[in-house]
Amino acid sequence: MLDLLYIEEIEQANALLQPLRVELLKQMVEPRTCTELAEVVQQTPQRVYYHVKILEKAGLVEKASERKVRGIQEGLYQAKARSYWLSPQLVGRLGGQRQVTEQMSLGFLLSLAEELQADIGALAPQTEAEIPSLGLSAQVELKDDADRAEFMADVQEMFQELAQKYGRRDEEAGDSHLFRLMLACYPKPGRSA
């Protein structure tokens, strides 16, 4: 089972975005028959089978195996991934290009988040093996605009030092891997900015 399935096709999103199908996916972490699923979601096996087949056709579920029950072949279905992400490109940018005037704008953060999501979505289906990556998170308290500007200057200096130290070293490019580093700083939801 994949950790993540990145959904870029409208047909897959259409198959996924239905409450019963989402519930069925949650129940298919382990292989299950339509009869077993029907009991859990309190629907008829025929109705569950219909929805499972839509999910299977969309590539969100796969038949794990079959077994014979009272002379009838019964399929066991399993979700293809633990998480499903919808690409922002499914809808696209409504109203034209996002206005990104500076690095300290919410528009810039949204653009970074879309890039990050697209990058992770492109990496995830490559393999079930662990992909070397790193995530960091911290909370900082910035009291006013001057504090925010000083913090931004410190971060820019730190990024510059990291880029100089670990930036592309073409002469040593043999077995090295190129990594992408992003930093986002935004007010914590639920607290005043």
C-alpha positions, 0 to 999 in steps of 0.5 A: 500500500502506498503512503500517498496517492496524488490525484491529478485527474478529474475522473479520480477526484470525481470518484473519490469525492463522495461520502460513501466512497470515502468511508469505504476507502477508510474501511479498506486499509486491510483487504475486505469483501463487499459483503464485509464492507456492506455490514460496516457501512450499513448498505446493501452488498450490491450498492457497495460493489457498485461504489467499489468498482467505481473506485477500482476503475479510478485506480483508488482501490485494487483487488487484493485477492479472491476467495470462494464463498459458498461456491461464489468467487468473492473479491477482496479489495484494498485501498491503494494508499493511506492518504489521497491528496488532490492537486490544486491543478484540478481546479486551477487558479480562478480569476487569473494569476495570484498576485504575489507582491512580496515574500511576506505575503499570503499569496507567496505562501500559497504558491510555495504550498502548491509547489511543495504539494506538487513535488511531494505528489510527484515523489510519492508514487515512485516507490514504496521505499522511504524517500530521504527527506526532512521536515522541521517545524517550530513556533516563534513569537513575533511581536510587531513589524520590526520583530518580523523584519528582523526575523526575516533578515535572520532567516534570509542570512541563514538560508544564504549560508546554507545555500553557499555551504550546500548549494550546487557543487557541480564538480562533486555532482557524482553521487549527490542528490539535489534537495529543495528547501522551503520555509513558511512562516505564518500566523498560527490559526486561532491566534491574533496575527 
